[in-house]
Amino acid sequence: MKTALIIIFLIITVILSIIVMMQEGKSGGLTSSISGGGADTYWSKNKGKSKDAILRKITVVLGILYMLIALFLSSKFI
């Protein structure tokens, strides 16, 4: 049981790392503040259906699973 949880934990760790690296940054830095950066685009209007929104949801789910498995592995139940 413990070995299976450790393997699942490692798989989640790798997938979570890859998904976090695939996401775009929240801020555009100095360039976006100078140019205005407030233009409405198709992606800004449909944030719930964009690639970033899907990656964000997957990140949240995997993060919660990561924390739960980490807590379970560190407890004395196993």
Residue, then its C-alpha position, 0 to 999 in steps of 0.5 A: m500500500k505504501t509503495a503504491l502511494i509513493i509511486i502515485f505521489l512521484i507521478i503526481t509530482v512530475i505531472l504537476s511540475i510539467i503543468v506548472m511550467m506550461q502555464e503562462g505568467k500572470s504579469g507581462g512585466l514593464t512592457s504591458s504596463i507601458s502599452g496599456g495591457g488592457a485590450d479585450t481579446y477573445w481569450s480574455k473574454n473566454k477565460g473559463k474555456s482557455k488553455d490557461a483556465i484548464l491548466r489552472k484547474i488541473t494544477v489545483v486538483l493535482g496540488i490538492l492530491y499532492m498535499l493529501i497524499a503527502l499528509f497521508l504518507s507522513s502520518k502513522f496510519i501506514 
